Amino acid sequence: MKRSSALAILLAASYILFLAHGCLSHLWTERKTIIITGSTTVYPLAVKWAETYMRKNSGWRIIVTSGGSGKGVSDTIQGLCHIGMSSRDLREEELRANITPLTVAYDGIIIVINENNPAERELREKGINYTQLKKIYCGEISNWKEITSLNHEITVFTRGDQSGTSETFALFLGLKSQDELSGIGVNGNPGMIEALKRDAYGLGYVSVAFAYGPESNGIIPIPVDANENGEIDPWESVNTKQAVLSNIDRYPLKRKLYFIVKNPGEETIEFIKWCLLEGQEYVEETGFVPLKMEESMNEIKMLT
């Protein structure tokens, strides 16, 4: 009798587990999953979109991880993600891999220093001109005295990861790639900020969102006299985030931010369309410039 009871209990438990497994499997397969990887610049915007979309639409699981634009491009090509993020234009060889870049927002790159730099006021007023900046990142200028009244070696920071920010910055300086930039390599925009906070004589560059965000305490934006006319024009001003964003069309270090896809499925297309339309209202609060409606519609056409 005891043996029969034990067997009955075992069979009942097994049946319950079977049903539970079936229900869980059903729920899992019904859940729509999108994996997004890549640019540390685009990351905060993608996270905002993902969180908002999942809150408004049940049954979705959107995973966002960073690692640099190069990773976003590579993962997309290899089919390791549904959407790659990039803060640089794609190269010809990458485009030949049958991937599609979609502009989702605009950004600017900001030159930054430590707030305790003794030449801080001087640098904020007159900035650094294009030639000086290029010479610093080519290793031809190594002391602050060559561009300010401060006699101290410049600690030059660049990016050590697969950075779209560095790639765009290098092209702005007339270089072929980020490999030609001299300096101490750090990982991501957060890594750049932390490095500058620890060095009063450091110089680096970050995205607008990081130059003015909550993590920016301890660093100061410096303008670039890109046309070298000896003054900081309104479109070169970096006094505030709004000054940069309102003049983004003429800002010297303007760039596009991308989502990259390869043969996207219906769920991926659905999410991207939302980002390009309703999702644009969240772009500015994350520190970027939204697309105009016409621009959004042009990007959507590329999905069909």
Phi and psi in degrees as GROMACS dihedral restraints (atoms count N, CA, C in turn):
[ dihedral_restraints ]
;  ai    aj    ak    al  type     phi  dphi    fc
    3     4     5     6     1   -62.6    20    10
    4     5     6     7     1   -39.1    20    10
    6     7     8     9     1   -65.6    20    10
    7     8     9    10     1   -38.8    20    10
    9    10    11    12     1   -66.6    20    10
   10    11    12    13     1   -40.0    20    10
   12    13    14    15     1   -64.5    20    10
   13    14    15    16     1   -43.9    20    10
   15    16    17    18     1   -61.5    20    10
   16    17    18    19     1   -41.2    20    10
   18    19    20    21     1   -65.1    20    10
   19    20    21    22     1   -40.5    20    10
   21    22    23    24     1   -63.6    20    10
   22    23    24    25     1   -42.9    20    10
   24    25    26    27     1   -62.6    20    10
   25    26    27    28     1   -43.2    20    10
   27    28    29    30     1   -61.9    20    10
   28    29    30    31     1   -43.0    20    10
   30    31    32    33     1   -65.6    20    10
   31    32    33    34     1   -40.2    20    10
   33    34    35    36     1   -64.7    20    10
   34    35    36    37     1   -43.1    20    10
   36    37    38    39     1   -63.3    20    10
   37    38    39    40     1   -42.4    20    10
   39    40    41    42     1   -62.1    20    10
   40    41    42    43     1   -40.1    20    10
   42    43    44    45     1   -65.2    20    10
   43    44    45    46     1   -42.3    20    10
   45    46    47    48     1   -62.1    20    10
   46    47    48    49     1   -43.6    20    10
   48    49    50    51     1   -62.9    20    10
   49    50    51    52     1   -38.4    20    10
   51    52    53    54     1   -62.0    20    10
   52    53    54    55     1   -45.2    20    10
   54    55    56    57     1   -65.5    20    10
   55    56    57    58     1   -42.7    20    10
   57    58    59    60     1   -61.8    20    10
   58    59    60    61     1   -43.2    20    10
   60    61    62    63     1   -61.6    20    10
   61    62    63    64     1   -40.9    20    10
   63    64    65    66     1   -64.4    20    10
   64    65    66    67     1   -42.7    20    10
   66    67    68    69     1   -64.9    20    10
   67    68    69    70     1   -45.6    20    10
   69    70    71    72     1   -64.1    20    10
   70    71    72    73     1   -40.7    20    10
   72    73    74    75     1   -62.5    20    10
   73    74    75    76     1   -40.9    20    10
   75    76    77    78     1   -63.1    20    10
   76    77    78    79     1   -44.2    20    10
   78    79    80    81     1   -63.3    20    10
   79    80    81    82     1   -40.0    20    10
   81    82    83    84     1   -66.4    20    10
   82    83    84    85     1   -45.0    20    10
   84    85    86    87     1   -69.3    20    10
   85    86    87    88     1   -26.2    20    10
   87    88    89    90     1   -78.6    20    10
   88    89    90    91     1   -19.1    20    10
   90    91    92    93     1   -75.7    20    10
   91    92    93    94     1   130.1    20    10
   93    94    95    96     1   -87.4    20    10
   94    95    96    97     1   121.4    20    10
   96    97    98    99     1  -115.5    20    10
   97    98    99   100     1   133.8    20    10
   99   100   101   102     1  -129.8    20    10
  100   101   102   103     1   130.5    20    10
  102   103   104   105     1  -108.9    20    10
  103   104   105   106     1   126.9    20    10
  105   106   107   108     1  -122.4    20    10
  106   107   108   109     1   129.0    20    10
  108   109   110   111     1  -135.7    20    10
  109   110   111   112     1   160.8    20    10
  111   112   113   114     1   130.6    20    10
  112   113   114   115     1  -133.4    20    10
  114   115   116   117     1   -49.1    20    10
  115   116   117   118     1   131.4    20    10
  117   118   119   120     1   -72.3    20    10
  118   119   120   121     1   -22.0    20    10
  120   121   122   123     1   -71.3    20    10
  121   122   123   124     1   -48.4    20    10
  123   124   125   126     1   -73.1    20    10
  124   125   126   127     1   -22.4    20    10
  126   127   128   129     1   -48.4    20    10
  127   128   129   130     1   -51.6    20    10
  129   130   131   132     1   -61.3    20    10
  130   131   132   133     1   -35.7    20    10
  132   133   134   135     1   -69.4    20    10
  133   134   135   136     1   -43.9    20    10
  135   136   137   138     1   -63.2    20    10
  136   137   138   139     1   -38.8    20    10
  138   139   140   141     1   -63.6    20    10
  139   140   141   142     1   -44.0    20    10
  141   142   143   144     1   -59.7    20    10
  142   143   144   145     1   -46.5    20    10
  144   145   146   147     1   -62.2    20    10
  145   146   147   148     1   -45.4    20    10
  147   148   149   150     1   -62.2    20    10
  148   149   150   151     1   -47.5    20    10
  150   151   152   153     1   -63.0    20    10
  151   152   153   154     1   -43.0    20    10
  153   154   155   156     1   -66.4    20    10
  154   155   156   157     1   -43.4    20    10
  156   157   158   159     1   -65.4    20    10
  157   158   159   160     1   -43.0    20    10
  159   160   161   162     1   -66.9    20    10
  160   161   162   163     1   -32.5    20    10
  162   163   164   165     1   -68.6    20    10
  163   164   165   166     1   -35.4    20    10
  165   166   167   168     1   -87.2    20    10
  166   167   168   169     1   -19.2    20    10
  168   169   170   171     1  -131.7    20    10
  169   170   171   172     1   112.6    20    10
  171   172   173   174     1   -74.4    20    10
  172   173   174   175     1   157.5    20    10
  174   175   176   177     1    84.3    20    10
  175   176   177   178     1    13.6    20    10
  177   178   179   180     1  -114.0    20    10
  178   179   180   181     1   144.3    20    10
  180   181   182   183     1  -131.6    20    10
  181   182   183   184     1   105.6    20    10
  183   184   185   186     1  -114.0    20    10
  184   185   186   187     1   115.9    20    10
  186   187   188   189     1  -105.3    20    10
  187   188   189   190     1   123.8    20    10
  189   190   191   192     1  -118.9    20    10
  190   191   192   193     1   124.3    20    10
  192   193   194   195     1  -131.6    20    10
  193   194   195   196     1   149.4    20    10
  195   196   197   198     1  -100.9    20    10
  196   197   198   199     1  -171.3    20    10
  198   199   200   201     1   150.8    20    10
  199   200   201   202     1     0.1    20    10
  201   202   203   204     1   106.2    20    10
  202   203   204   205     1   153.4    20    10
  204   205   206   207     1   -60.1    20    10
  205   206   207   208     1   -38.0    20    10
  207   208   209   210     1   -58.5    20    10
  208   209   210   211     1   -38.4    20    10
  210   211   212   213     1   -67.8    20    10
  211   212   213   214     1   -41.2    20    10
  213   214   215   216     1   -61.0    20    10
  214   215   216   217     1   -42.5    20    10
  216   217   218   219     1   -66.8    20    10
  217   218   219   220     1   -48.4    20    10
  219   220   221   222     1   -61.5    20    10
  220   221   222   223     1   -44.4    20    10
  222   223   224   225     1   -62.8    20    10
  223   224   225   226     1   -37.5    20    10
  225   226   227   228     1   -66.0    20    10
  226   227   228   229     1   -45.6    20    10
  228   229   230   231     1   -60.7    20    10
  229   230   231   232     1   -40.8    20    10
  231   232   233   234     1   -84.5    20    10
  232   233   234   235     1    -3.7    20    10
  234   235   236   237     1    75.6    20    10
  235   236   237   238     1    24.8    20    10
  237   238   239   240     1   -89.2    20    10
  238   239   240   241     1    -6.6    20    10
  240   241   242   243     1  -146.7    20    10
  241   242   243   244     1   165.0    20    10
  243   244   245   246     1   -86.4    20    10
  244   245   246   247     1   -34.1    20    10
  246   247   248   249     1  -136.4    20    10
  247   248   249   250     1   130.2    20    10
  249   250   251   252     1  -100.6    20    10
  250   251   252   253     1   150.2    20    10
  252   253   254   255     1  -112.3    20    10
  253   254   255   256     1   137.3    20    10
  255   256   257   258     1  -142.9    20    10
  256   257   258   259     1   140.3    20    10
  258   259   260   261     1  -109.2    20    10
  259   260   261   262     1    20.0    20    10
  261   262   263   264     1  -136.6    20    10
  262   263   264   265     1   161.9    20    10
  264   265   266   267     1   -69.7    20    10
  265   266   267   268     1   150.5    20    10
  267   268   269   270     1   -79.7    20    10
  268   269   270   271     1   148.5    20    10
  270   271   272   273     1   -82.1    20    10
  271   272   273   274     1   160.7    20    10
  273   274   275   276     1   -57.9    20    10
  274   275   276   277     1   -43.2    20    10
  276   277   278   279     1   -67.1    20    10
  277   278   279   280     1   -28.3    20    10
  279   280   281   282     1   -73.3    20    10
  280   281   282   283     1   -40.8    20    10
  282   283   284   285     1   -63.8    20    10
  283   284   285   286     1   -29.0    20    10
  285   286   287   288     1   -70.0    20    10
  286   287   288   289     1   -10.6    20    10
  288   289   290   291     1   -85.7    20    10
  289   290   291   292     1    14.7    20    10
  291   292   293   294     1    64.7    20    10
  292   293   294   295     1    39.9    20    10
  294   295   296   297     1  -110.2    20    10
  295   296   297   298     1   153.5    20    10
  297   298   299   300     1  -119.7    20    10
  298   299   300   301     1   119.7    20    10
  300   301   302   303     1   -86.6    20    10
  301   302   303   304     1   133.7    20    10
  303   304   305   306     1  -121.1    20    10
  304   305   306   307     1   120.1    20    10
  306   307   308   309     1   -69.1    20    10
  307   308   309   310     1   126.8    20    10
  309   310   311   312     1  -117.1    20    10
  310   311   312   313     1   -14.7    20    10
  312   313   314   315     1  -172.2    20    10
  313   314   315   316     1   173.5    20    10
  315   316   317   318     1  -118.5    20    10
  316   317   318   319     1   153.3    20    10
  318   319   320   321     1  -145.6    20    10
  319   320   321   322     1   169.8    20    10
  321   322   323   324     1  -134.1    20    10
  322   323   324   325     1   152.2    20    10
  324   325   326   327     1  -100.0    20    10
  325   326   327   328     1   133.4    20    10
  327   328   329   330     1  -116.2    20    10
  328   329   330   331     1   132.1    20    10
  330   331   332   333     1   -78.8    20    10
  331   332   333   334     1   132.9    20    10
  333   334   335   336     1  -134.1    20    10
  334   335   336   337     1   151.8    20    10
  336   337   338   339     1  -133.9    20    10
  337   338   339   340     1   172.0    20    10
  339   340   341   342     1   -73.2    20    10
  340   341   342   343     1   140.5    20    10
  342   343   344   345     1   -65.6    20    10
  343   344   345   346     1   -17.3    20    10
  345   346   347   348     1   -95.6    20    10
  346   347   348   349     1    10.3    20    10
  348   349   350   351     1   -62.3    20    10
  349   350   351   352     1   125.0    20    10
  351   352   353   354     1   -58.7    20    10
  352   353   354   355     1   -22.9    20    10
  354   355   356   357     1   -98.1    20    10
  355   356   357   358     1    17.2    20    10
  357   358   359   360     1   -55.1    20    10
  358   359   360   361     1   -48.7    20    10
  360   361   362   363     1   -64.6    20    10
  361   362   363   364     1   -41.9    20    10
  363   364   365   366     1   -60.6    20    10
  364   365   366   367     1   -44.6    20    10
  366   367   368   369     1   -69.4    20    10
  367   368   369   370     1   -36.6    20    10
  369   370   371   372     1   -67.2    20    10
  370   371   372   373     1   -34.3    20    10
  372   373   374   375     1   -76.9    20    10
  373   374   375   376     1   -46.8    20    10
  375   376   377   378     1  -107.3    20    10
  376   377   378   379     1   -13.0    20    10
  378   379   380   381     1    68.7    20    10
  379   380   381   382     1  -162.7    20    10
  381   382   383   384     1  -124.5    20    10
  382   383   384   385     1   130.0    20    10
  384   385   386   387     1   -82.0    20    10
  385   386   387   388     1   168.9    20    10
  387   388   389   390     1   -57.3    20    10
  388   389   390   391     1   -47.1    20    10
  390   391   392   393     1   -63.3    20    10
  391   392   393   394     1   -43.0    20    10
  393   394   395   396     1   -61.1    20    10
  394   395   396   397     1   -44.8    20    10
  396   397   398   399     1   -62.0    20    10
  397   398   399   400     1   -43.4    20    10
  399   400   401   402     1   -63.9    20    10
  400   401   402   403     1   -42.1    20    10
  402   403   404   405     1   -65.8    20    10
  403   404   405   406     1   -34.8    20    10
  405   406   407   408     1   -63.1    20    10
  406   407   408   409     1   -46.0    20    10
  408   409   410   411     1   -84.1    20    10
  409   410   411   412     1    -0.7    20    10
  411   412   413   414     1  -106.8    20    10
  412   413   414   415     1     4.1    20    10
  414   415   416   417     1    79.6    20    10
  415   416   417   418     1    13.8    20    10
  417   418   419   420     1   -91.5    20    10
  418   419   420   421     1   -20.7    20    10
  420   421   422   423     1  -121.2    20    10
  421   422   423   424     1   124.8    20    10
  423   424   425   426     1  -126.6    20    10
  424   425   426   427     1    -5.3    20    10
  426   427   428   429     1  -126.8    20    10
  427   428   429   430     1   139.1    20    10
  429   430   431   432     1   -59.7    20    10
  430   431   432   433     1   -26.3    20    10
  432   433   434   435     1   -64.4    20    10
  433   434   435   436     1   -18.4    20    10
  435   436   437   438     1   -76.4    20    10
  436   437   438   439     1   -13.2    20    10
  438   439   440   441     1  -133.2    20    10
  439   440   441   442     1    -9.2    20    10
  441   442   443   444     1  -140.4    20    10
  442   443   444   445     1  -173.5    20    10
  444   445   446   447     1   -87.4    20    10
  445   446   447   448     1    -2.9    20    10
  447   448   449   450     1   -85.0    20    10
  448   449   450   451     1   127.3    20    10
  450   451   452   453     1  -101.2    20    10
  451   452   453   454     1    90.3    20    10
  453   454   455   456     1  -160.7    20    10
  454   455   456   457     1   146.0    20    10
  456   457   458   459     1   -63.0    20    10
  457   458   459   460     1   140.6    20    10
  459   460   461   462     1   -84.7    20    10
  460   461   462   463     1   129.2    20    10
  462   463   464   465     1   -91.3    20    10
  463   464   465   466     1   106.6    20    10
  465   466   467   468     1   -91.8    20    10
  466   467   468   469     1   124.9    20    10
  468   469   470   471     1  -110.6    20    10
  469   470   471   472     1   139.1    20    10
  471   472   473   474     1  -132.3    20    10
  472   473   474   475     1  -168.9    20    10
  474   475   476   477     1  -103.1    20    10
  475   476   477   478     1   139.3    20    10
  477   478   479   480     1  -103.9    20    10
  478   479   480   481     1    -1.3    20    10
  480   481   482   483     1  -102.7    20    10
  481   482   483   484     1  -173.7    20    10
  483   484   485   486     1   -79.3    20    10
  484   485   486   487     1    76.1    20    10
  486   487   488   489     1   -95.9    20    10
  487   488   489   490     1   126.1    20    10
  489   490   491   492     1   -72.8    20    10
  490   491   492   493     1   -31.1    20    10
  492   493   494   495     1   -62.7    20    10
  493   494   495   496     1   -46.0    20    10
  495   496   497   498     1   -65.6    20    10
  496   497   498   499     1   -40.0    20    10
  498   499   500   501     1   -62.2    20    10
  499   500   501   502     1   -45.0    20    10
  501   502   503   504     1   -65.2    20    10
  502   503   504   505     1   -41.8    20    10
  504   505   506   507     1   -63.8    20    10
  505   506   507   508     1   -42.7    20    10
  507   508   509   510     1   -62.6    20    10
  508   509   510   511     1   -42.9    20    10
  510   511   512   513     1   -65.4    20    10
  511   512   513   514     1   -36.6    20    10
  513   514   515   516     1   -59.3    20    10
  514   515   516   517     1   -37.1    20    10
  516   517   518   519     1   -83.2    20    10
  517   518   519   520     1     2.7    20    10
  519   520   521   522     1    81.8    20    10
  520   521   522   523     1    17.4    20    10
  522   523   524   525     1   -94.7    20    10
  523   524   525   526     1   162.9    20    10
  525   526   527   528     1   -81.0    20    10
  526   527   528   529     1   -32.5    20    10
  528   529   530   531     1  -160.1    20    10
  529   530   531   532     1   171.3    20    10
  531   532   533   534     1   -66.4    20    10
  532   533   534   535     1   -18.1    20    10
  534   535   536   537     1   -64.5    20    10
  535   536   537   538     1   -19.7    20    10
  537   538   539   540     1   -87.0    20    10
  538   539   540   541     1    -6.1    20    10
  540   541   542   543     1   -79.5    20    10
  541   542   543   544     1   127.9    20    10
  543   544   545   546     1   -87.0    20    10
  544   545   546   547     1   159.6    20    10
  546   547   548   549     1   133.7    20    10
  547   548   549   550     1   174.1    20    10
  549   550   551   552     1   -83.9    20    10
  550   551   552   553     1   123.4    20    10
  552   553   554   555     1   -78.0    20    10
  553   554   555   556     1   132.2    20    10
  555   556   557   558     1  -128.4    20    10
  556   557   558   559     1   161.2    20    10
  558   559   560   561     1  -100.6    20    10
  559   560   561   562     1   120.6    20    10
  561   562   563   564     1    73.9    20    10
  562   563   564   565     1   166.4    20    10
  564   565   566   567     1   -59.7    20    10
  565   566   567   568     1   -42.5    20    10
  567   568   569   570     1   -60.6    20    10
  568   569   570   571     1   -39.2    20    10
  570   571   572   573     1   -64.5    20    10
  571   572   573   574     1   -37.4    20    10
  573   574   575   576     1   -63.7    20    10
  574   575   576   577     1   -45.6    20    10
  576   577   578   579     1   -62.7    20    10
  577   578   579   580     1   -44.4    20    10
  579   580   581   582     1   -63.6    20    10
  580   581   582   583     1   -38.9    20    10
  582   583   584   585     1   -64.2    20    10
  583   584   585   586     1   -41.7    20    10
  585   586   587   588     1   -70.2    20    10
  586   587   588   589     1   -33.5    20    10
  588   589   590   591     1   -64.1    20    10
  589   590   591   592     1   -27.1    20    10
  591   592   593   594     1   -90.5    20    10
  592   593   594   595     1    -6.2    20    10
  594   595   596   597     1  -133.4    20    10
  595   596   597   598     1   109.2    20    10
  597   598   599   600     1   -65.1    20    10
  598   599   600   601     1   -16.8    20    10
  600   601   602   603     1  -112.0    20    10
  601   602   603   604     1    16.6    20    10
  603   604   605   606     1   -82.9    20    10
  604   605   606   607     1   159.7    20    10
  606   607   608   609     1  -140.2    20    10
  607   608   609   610     1   134.7    20    10
  609   610   611   612     1  -155.9    20    10
  610   611   612   613     1  -166.1    20    10
  612   613   614   615     1  -150.4    20    10
  613   614   615   616     1   141.5    20    10
  615   616   617   618     1  -144.5    20    10
  616   617   618   619     1   171.6    20    10
  618   619   620   621     1   -71.6    20    10
  619   620   621   622     1   156.9    20    10
  621   622   623   624     1   -52.8    20    10
  622   623   624   625     1   -45.8    20    10
  624   625   626   627     1   -58.0    20    10
  625   626   627   628     1   -32.4    20    10
  627   628   629   630     1   -89.9    20    10
  628   629   630   631     1   -25.3    20    10
  630   631   632   633     1   -71.8    20    10
  631   632   633   634     1   -26.2    20    10
  633   634   635   636     1  -122.7    20    10
  634   635   636   637     1     4.4    20    10
  636   637   638   639     1   -77.8    20    10
  637   638   639   640     1   179.8    20    10
  639   640   641   642     1   -61.5    20    10
  640   641   642   643     1   -24.7    20    10
  642   643   644   645     1   -83.9    20    10
  643   644   645   646     1     0.7    20    10
  645   646   647   648     1   -86.9    20    10
  646   647   648   649     1    -0.8    20    10
  648   649   650   651     1   -57.4    20    10
  649   650   651   652     1   125.1    20    10
  651   652   653   654     1   106.9    20    10
  652   653   654   655     1    -9.2    20    10
  654   655   656   657     1  -124.0    20    10
  655   656   657   658     1   157.5    20    10
  657   658   659   660     1  -131.5    20    10
  658   659   660   661     1   132.9    20    10
  660   661   662   663     1   -72.3    20    10
  661   662   663   664     1   142.2    20    10
  663   664   665   666     1  -123.1    20    10
  664   665   666   667     1   131.3    20    10
  666   667   668   669     1   -74.8    20    10
  667   668   669   670     1   155.5    20    10
  669   670   671   672     1  -112.9    20    10
  670   671   672   673     1   122.1    20    10
  672   673   674   675     1   -81.3    20    10
  673   674   675   676     1    82.0    20    10
  675   676   677   678     1   -68.7    20    10
  676   677   678   679     1   -35.8    20    10
  678   679   680   681     1   -90.0    20    10
  679   680   681   682     1     0.0    20    10
  681   682   683   684     1    52.8    20    10
  682   683   684   685     1    44.4    20    10
  684   685   686   687     1   -94.5    20    10
  685   686   687   688     1     6.3    20    10
  687   688   689   690     1    84.6    20    10
  688   689   690   691     1     5.9    20    10
  690   691   692   693     1  -145.4    20    10
  691   692   693   694     1   161.8    20    10
  693   694   695   696     1   -94.7    20    10
  694   695   696   697     1   107.6    20    10
  696   697   698   699     1   -72.7    20    10
  697   698   699   700     1   160.3    20    10
  699   700   701   702     1   -54.2    20    10
  700   701   702   703     1   -37.6    20    10
  702   703   704   705     1   -78.7    20    10
  703   704   705   706     1    -5.4    20    10
  705   706   707   708     1  -101.3    20    10
  706   707   708   709     1    -7.2    20    10
  708   709   710   711     1   -66.9    20    10
  709   710   711   712     1   140.1    20    10
  711   712   713   714     1  -128.7    20    10
  712   713   714   715     1    24.1    20    10
  714   715   716   717     1   -59.1    20    10
  715   716   717   718     1   -35.8    20    10
  717   718   719   720     1  -139.9    20    10
  718   719   720   721     1   162.4    20    10
  720   721   722   723     1   -61.9    20    10
  721   722   723   724     1   -40.1    20    10
  723   724   725   726     1   -64.0    20    10
  724   725   726   727     1   -34.2    20    10
  726   727   728   729     1   -61.4    20    10
  727   728   729   730     1   -38.9    20    10
  729   730   731   732     1   -72.2    20    10
  730   731   732   733     1   -49.3    20    10
  732   733   734   735     1   -65.4    20    10
  733   734   735   736     1   -36.1    20    10
  735   736   737   738     1   -73.0    20    10
  736   737   738   739     1   -18.1    20    10
  738   739   740   741     1  -116.2    20    10
  739   740   741   742     1    24.5    20    10
  741   742   743   744     1   -60.8    20    10
  742   743   744   745     1   -29.9    20    10
  744   745   746   747     1   -62.3    20    10
  745   746   747   748     1   -28.8    20    10
  747   748   749   750     1  -112.4    20    10
  748   749   750   751     1    -4.2    20    10
  750   751   752   753     1   -60.8    20    10
  751   752   753   754     1   130.1    20    10
  753   754   755   756     1   -58.0    20    10
  754   755   756   757     1   -33.8    20    10
  756   757   758   759     1  -109.0    20    10
  757   758   759   760     1    39.9    20    10
  759   760   761   762     1   -72.5    20    10
  760   761   762   763     1   149.5    20    10
  762   763   764   765     1  -154.5    20    10
  763   764   765   766     1   164.3    20    10
  765   766   767   768     1   -94.4    20    10
  766   767   768   769     1   150.3    20    10
  768   769   770   771     1  -111.3    20    10
  769   770   771   772     1   139.0    20    10
  771   772   773   774     1  -123.5    20    10
  772   773   774   775     1   147.7    20    10
  774   775   776   777     1  -100.8    20    10
  775   776   777   778     1   139.2    20    10
  777   778   779   780     1  -121.4    20    10
  778   779   780   781     1   134.5    20    10
  780   781   782   783     1  -133.2    20    10
  781   782   783   784     1   159.4    20    10
  783   784   785   786     1  -138.2    20    10
  784   785   786   787     1   110.7    20    10
  786   787   788   789     1    49.4    20    10
  787   788   789   790     1    58.3    20    10
  789   790   791   792     1   -66.2    20    10
  790   791   792   793     1   145.2    20    10
  792   793   794   795     1   -82.6    20    10
  793   794   795   796     1   176.0    20    10
  795   796   797   798     1   -60.1    20    10
  796   797   798   799     1   -40.3    20    10
  798   799   800   801     1   -66.9    20    10
  799   800   801   802     1   -40.5    20    10
  801   802   803   804     1   -64.6    20    10
  802   803   804   805     1   -43.8    20    10
  804   805   806   807     1   -62.2    20    10
  805   806   807   808     1   -41.7    20    10
  807   808   809   810     1   -59.2    20    10
  808   809   810   811     1   -46.0    20    10
  810   811   812   813     1   -66.2    20    10
  811   812   813   814     1   -44.6    20    10
  813   814   815   816     1   -63.7    20    10
  814   815   816   817     1   -39.6    20    10
  816   817   818   819     1   -59.2    20    10
  817   818   819   820     1   -41.0    20    10
  819   820   821   822     1   -62.6    20    10
  820   821   822   823     1   -42.3    20    10
  822   823   824   825     1   -61.5    20    10
  823   824   825   826     1   -38.1    20    10
  825   826   827   828     1   -79.0    20    10
  826   827   828   829     1   -17.5    20    10
  828   829   830   831     1  -111.1    20    10
  829   830   831   832     1   -91.2    20    10
  831   832   833   834     1   -59.7    20    10
  832   833   834   835     1   -36.7    20    10
  834   835   836   837     1   -64.6    20    10
  835   836   837   838     1   -17.0    20    10
  837   838   839   840     1   -64.8    20    10
  838   839   840   841     1   -21.7    20    10
  840   841   842   843     1   -69.1    20    10
  841   842   843   844     1   -13.7    20    10
  843   844   845   846     1   -99.9    20    10
  844   845   846   847     1    -2.0    20    10
  846   847   848   849     1   -67.2    20    10
  847   848   849   850     1   -49.3    20    10
  849   850   851   852     1   -65.0    20    10
  850   851   852   853     1   -35.9    20    10
  852   853   854   855     1   -68.7    20    10
  853   854   855   856     1   -18.4    20    10
  855   856   857   858     1   -93.9    20    10
  856   857   858   859     1     2.8    20    10
  858   859   860   861     1   100.7    20    10
  859   860   861   862     1    15.2    20    10
  861   862   863   864     1  -122.5    20    10
  862   863   864   865     1   178.6    20    10
  864   865   866   867     1  -108.2    20    10
  865   866   867   868     1   124.8    20    10
  867   868   869   870     1   -72.7    20    10
  868   869   870   871     1   162.0    20    10
  870   871   872   873     1   -78.5    20    10
  871   872   873   874     1   155.7    20    10
  873   874   875   876     1   -77.6    20    10
  874   875   876   877     1   158.2    20    10
  876   877   878   879     1   -56.2    20    10
  877   878   879   880     1   -42.0    20    10
  879   880   881   882     1   -61.4    20    10
  880   881   882   883     1   -39.3    20    10
  882   883   884   885     1   -66.5    20    10
  883   884   885   886     1   -41.4    20    10
  885   886   887   888     1   -61.3    20    10
  886   887   888   889     1   -43.6    20    10
  888   889   890   891     1   -65.4    20    10
  889   890   891   892     1   -35.3    20    10
  891   892   893   894     1   -65.6    20    10
  892   893   894   895     1   -37.6    20    10
  894   895   896   897     1   -69.4    20    10
  895   896   897   898     1   -38.7    20    10
  897   898   899   900     1   -62.2    20    10
  898   899   900   901     1   -37.5    20    10
  900   901   902   903     1   -59.1    20    10
  901   902   903   904     1   -30.2    20    10
  903   904   905   906     1   -72.6    20    10
  904   905   906   907     1   -14.8    20    10
  906   907   908   909     1   -85.2    20    10
  907   908   909   910     1   -16.8    20    10
